[in-house]
């Protein structure tokens, strides 16, 4: 397992890898029937091996408009909007991780795609991990965009934080009341199993500052609570996720993203340059 600090990757790449001029960010928007429902997908064009982008919890295929076109010179680039996220259908059921993984399979079947590289942002990582474990013959590679979760460990940390720092009853969450909350709850219940993945995998992980976030306006009591919680819980979450990925993923690489956040790195030109460079190296097997 190789860990790369993205800020240190300054060595020049080949001319092919340096190609940064994307095709049009405006894809064709299409629909397909999968497992009895209609799913929306985006087609940025290109030919060759399929690269399929999978969106975050509250976003569809179009969140990749600035990133996906960078790969159409060598690949056919598509993006799928999961069930429950408009304009895809919102059926009453089918939001557990296994069902969502089967929607990926159904999509590939409908478009007669034998095998694809899956690129998942955030919660999509759970779905494509499940897909790759169940359908290894359909999985060429996996690329995780801040999407490698250690959910069992995270649950233990959250329980610890609630017990030590929150008011009684604050940890008791109400039943999910929306589709997005149901998807989140189902993902939390289904811990991803990287040991079943045989395809090569690349993980981009956002690395947060090595100290808690404090502001001058915070009073002393609030500062003490935030600092204590950070030292007891928060600082362990991302390192544990990376540790588990490195331990369990058979063919895994990690690229660290600094000075950004989970919600910002996709659209940040500086971070996007790192994504494009390292994704192209991975996709083209040039290391």
C-alpha positions as CSV (number, residue, x, y, z in Angstrom):
1,X,0.0,0.0,0.0
2,X,1.4,3.4,-1.0
3,X,0.5,6.7,0.7
4,X,1.1,9.9,-1.3
5,X,1.0,13.4,0.2
6,X,-0.6,15.2,-2.7
7,X,1.1,18.5,-1.9
8,X,4.5,16.8,-2.5
9,X,3.6,15.4,-5.9
10,X,5.4,18.0,-8.0
11,X,7.3,15.8,-10.4
12,X,6.5,16.5,-14.1
13,X,4.3,13.9,-15.7
14,X,4.2,12.8,-19.3
15,X,2.6,15.0,-21.9
16,X,-0.3,12.7,-22.0
17,X,-0.9,12.8,-18.2
18,X,-0.6,16.6,-18.2
19,X,-3.5,17.0,-20.6
20,X,-5.9,19.3,-18.7
21,X,-8.1,20.7,-21.4
22,X,-11.5,19.1,-20.8
23,X,-14.3,18.5,-23.3
24,X,-17.6,20.3,-22.9
25,X,-18.9,20.3,-19.3
26,X,-22.4,19.9,-20.6
27,X,-23.2,16.2,-21.0
28,X,-26.1,14.6,-22.7
29,X,-28.7,13.9,-20.0
30,X,-30.5,10.6,-20.5
31,X,-32.8,8.1,-18.7
32,X,-32.8,4.3,-18.5
33,X,-35.1,1.8,-16.8
34,X,-33.2,-0.2,-14.2
35,X,-34.8,-2.7,-11.8
36,X,-38.3,-1.4,-12.5
37,X,-37.5,2.3,-12.0
38,X,-36.2,5.2,-14.2
39,X,-32.7,6.4,-13.5
40,X,-31.0,9.6,-14.8
41,X,-27.5,9.5,-16.2
42,X,-25.1,11.9,-17.8
43,X,-22.9,11.1,-20.8
44,X,-19.9,13.3,-21.4
45,X,-18.8,11.3,-24.4
46,X,-15.5,9.7,-25.3
47,X,-14.7,6.2,-26.4
48,X,-13.0,3.2,-24.8
49,X,-13.2,1.7,-21.4
50,X,-16.1,3.1,-19.3
51,X,-15.5,5.4,-16.3
52,X,-18.7,5.7,-14.3
53,X,-19.1,8.6,-11.8
54,X,-21.4,8.0,-8.8
55,X,-22.6,11.0,-6.8
56,X,-22.7,12.0,-3.1
57,X,-25.7,11.7,-0.9
58,X,-27.4,14.9,-2.0
59,X,-26.2,15.2,-5.5
60,X,-26.6,13.5,-8.9
61,X,-24.4,13.0,-11.9
62,X,-24.0,16.6,-12.7
63,X,-21.9,17.4,-9.7
64,X,-19.0,16.1,-11.8
65,X,-19.4,18.6,-14.6
66,X,-16.0,20.2,-13.9
67,X,-14.2,16.9,-13.4
68,X,-15.5,14.2,-15.6
69,X,-14.7,15.9,-19.0
70,X,-11.0,15.6,-18.3
71,X,-11.1,11.9,-19.1
72,X,-13.1,11.8,-22.4
73,X,-9.9,11.7,-24.5
74,X,-9.2,8.2,-23.5
75,X,-12.4,6.8,-21.9
76,X,-16.2,6.8,-22.3
77,X,-17.3,8.9,-19.3
78,X,-20.7,8.5,-17.7
79,X,-22.4,9.6,-14.5
80,X,-25.3,7.9,-12.7
81,X,-27.9,9.6,-10.4
82,X,-29.0,7.1,-7.7
83,X,-32.6,6.4,-7.0
84,X,-34.1,8.9,-4.6
85,X,-32.2,11.8,-6.1
86,X,-34.1,13.8,-8.8
87,X,-34.4,13.6,-11.6
88,X,-34.1,9.8,-11.0
89,X,-37.2,8.1,-9.6
90,X,-38.0,8.0,-5.9
91,X,-39.6,4.6,-5.2
92,X,-40.8,3.7,-1.7
93,X,-38.0,1.2,-1.2
94,X,-34.6,-0.1,-2.3
95,X,-32.3,2.3,-0.4
96,X,-30.1,-0.2,1.4
97,X,-26.5,-0.4,0.2
98,X,-27.0,-3.8,-1.5
99,X,-30.0,-2.6,-3.5
100,X,-28.2,0.6,-4.6
101,X,-25.2,-1.6,-5.7
102,X,-27.6,-3.7,-7.8
103,X,-28.8,-0.5,-9.4
104,X,-25.2,0.0,-10.6
105,X,-25.2,-3.5,-12.0
106,X,-28.6,-3.0,-13.7
107,X,-27.4,0.3,-15.2
108,X,-24.4,-1.4,-16.7
109,X,-26.6,-4.3,-18.0
110,X,-29.0,-1.8,-19.6
111,X,-26.2,0.0,-21.5
112,X,-24.5,-3.4,-22.3
113,X,-21.4,-2.4,-20.5
114,X,-19.4,-5.5,-19.5
115,X,-17.0,-3.8,-17.1
116,X,-16.3,-0.3,-15.8
117,X,-14.1,1.8,-13.5
118,X,-16.3,3.3,-10.7
119,X,-15.6,6.7,-9.3
120,X,-17.6,7.3,-6.1
121,X,-17.9,10.6,-4.1
122,X,-18.7,10.4,-0.4
123,X,-21.5,7.9,0.4
124,X,-21.2,6.4,-3.1
125,X,-18.0,4.7,-1.8
126,X,-20.2,2.3,0.2
127,X,-22.2,1.3,-2.8
128,X,-19.3,0.7,-5.2
129,X,-17.4,-1.3,-2.5
130,X,-20.4,-3.6,-2.2
131,X,-20.7,-3.8,-6.0
132,X,-17.0,-4.6,-6.4
133,X,-17.2,-7.3,-3.8
134,X,-20.3,-9.0,-5.3
135,X,-19.4,-8.4,-9.0
136,X,-15.6,-8.5,-9.3
137,X,-15.8,-9.5,-12.9
138,X,-17.6,-6.2,-13.7
139,X,-15.2,-4.0,-11.8
140,X,-12.1,-2.7,-13.6
141,X,-10.9,-0.2,-10.9
142,X,-12.3,1.8,-8.1
143,X,-11.6,5.5,-7.3
144,X,-12.8,6.9,-4.0
145,X,-13.3,10.6,-3.7
146,X,-13.2,11.1,0.1
147,X,-15.4,8.0,0.2
148,X,-13.6,5.3,2.3
149,X,-15.5,4.9,5.5
150,X,-14.7,2.9,8.6
151,X,-18.3,3.0,9.8
152,X,-18.1,0.5,12.6
153,X,-15.2,2.4,14.2
154,X,-17.0,5.7,13.5
155,X,-20.1,4.5,15.4
156,X,-18.0,3.6,18.4
157,X,-16.3,7.0,18.4
158,X,-19.6,8.8,18.1
159,X,-21.1,6.8,21.0
160,X,-18.0,7.7,23.0
161,X,-18.4,11.4,22.2
162,X,-22.1,11.4,23.0
163,X,-21.5,9.7,26.3
164,X,-18.7,12.1,27.4
165,X,-19.7,15.5,25.9
166,X,-23.4,15.7,24.9
167,X,-26.5,16.1,26.9
168,X,-28.5,13.0,27.9
169,X,-30.7,11.9,25.1
170,X,-28.8,13.8,22.4
171,X,-27.4,10.6,20.9
172,X,-30.9,9.2,20.3
173,X,-31.6,10.0,16.7
174,X,-35.2,10.1,15.5
175,X,-36.3,7.6,12.8
176,X,-35.3,8.7,9.3
177,X,-37.9,10.9,7.8
178,X,-36.5,11.5,4.3
179,X,-35.0,9.4,1.5
180,X,-31.6,10.9,2.2
181,X,-31.8,10.0,5.8
182,X,-32.8,6.4,5.0
183,X,-29.9,6.0,2.6
184,X,-27.6,7.4,5.3
185,X,-29.0,5.1,7.9
186,X,-28.7,2.0,5.7
187,X,-25.1,2.9,4.8
188,X,-24.3,3.2,8.5
189,X,-25.7,-0.2,9.1
190,X,-23.7,-1.8,6.3
191,X,-20.0,-1.5,7.1
192,X,-18.0,-1.6,3.9
193,X,-15.9,-4.8,3.5
194,X,-12.7,-3.9,1.5
195,X,-11.3,-7.4,1.9
196,X,-13.7,-8.7,-0.8
197,X,-12.5,-6.2,-3.4
198,X,-9.9,-7.6,-5.8
199,X,-9.8,-4.6,-8.3
200,X,-7.1,-1.9,-8.0
201,X,-8.3,1.0,-5.9
202,X,-7.3,4.7,-5.5
203,X,-8.5,6.7,-2.5
204,X,-8.4,10.4,-2.1
205,X,-8.7,11.4,1.5
206,X,-9.2,14.9,2.9
207,X,-6.8,15.5,5.7
208,X,-8.0,17.9,8.3
209,X,-5.8,20.2,10.5
210,X,-4.0,18.6,13.4
211,X,-5.8,20.8,15.9
212,X,-9.4,21.6,16.7
213,X,-11.2,24.5,15.0
214,X,-11.6,27.4,17.5
215,X,-12.7,31.0,17.0
216,X,-11.9,34.1,19.1
217,X,-15.6,34.5,19.9
218,X,-15.9,31.1,21.7
219,X,-16.1,31.3,25.5
220,X,-13.6,29.3,27.7
221,X,-16.1,26.5,28.4
222,X,-16.9,26.0,24.7
223,X,-13.2,26.0,23.8
224,X,-12.5,23.4,26.5
225,X,-15.3,21.1,25.3
226,X,-14.3,21.4,21.7
227,X,-10.6,20.7,22.5
228,X,-11.5,17.7,24.7
229,X,-13.9,16.2,22.1
230,X,-11.3,16.7,19.3
231,X,-8.6,14.9,21.3
232,X,-10.9,12.1,22.4
233,X,-12.8,11.5,19.1
234,X,-12.5,13.8,16.1
235,X,-8.8,13.5,15.4
236,X,-9.1,9.7,15.1
237,X,-11.8,9.5,12.4
238,X,-9.9,10.1,9.2
239,X,-6.7,8.3,10.3
240,X,-8.7,5.2,11.2
241,X,-10.5,5.3,7.8
242,X,-7.1,5.4,6.0
243,X,-5.7,2.7,8.2
244,X,-8.5,0.3,7.5
245,X,-8.3,1.0,3.7
246,X,-4.6,0.4,3.7
247,X,-5.0,-2.8,5.8
248,X,-7.9,-4.4,4.0
249,X,-7.7,-3.2,0.3
250,X,-5.6,-5.7,-1.6
251,X,-4.4,-3.2,-4.3
252,X,-4.9,0.2,-2.8
253,X,-3.2,3.6,-3.1
254,X,-3.9,6.7,-1.0
255,X,-3.6,10.3,-2.0
256,X,-3.9,12.9,0.8
257,X,-5.7,16.2,0.1
258,X,-4.7,19.0,2.3
259,X,-6.1,22.5,2.9
260,X,-9.6,21.7,1.7
261,X,-12.8,20.0,3.0
262,X,-15.1,17.2,2.1
263,X,-17.5,19.5,0.3
264,X,-15.0,21.8,-1.4
265,X,-12.3,19.7,-3.0
266,X,-14.3,18.6,-6.1
267,X,-14.8,22.2,-7.3
268,X,-11.5,23.7,-6.0
269,X,-9.2,24.2,-9.1
270,X,-6.0,23.5,-7.0
271,X,-7.4,20.2,-5.7
272,X,-9.0,19.3,-9.0
273,X,-5.6,19.5,-10.6
274,X,-4.4,16.9,-8.2
275,X,-7.5,14.7,-8.8
276,X,-7.1,14.8,-12.6
277,X,-3.3,14.1,-12.5
278,X,-3.5,11.2,-10.1
279,X,-6.7,9.7,-11.6
280,X,-5.1,9.8,-15.0
281,X,-1.9,8.1,-13.7
282,X,-4.1,5.4,-12.1
283,X,-6.4,4.9,-15.0
284,X,-3.5,4.7,-17.5
285,X,-1.3,2.6,-15.2
286,X,1.5,5.1,-15.4
287,X,3.4,5.2,-12.1
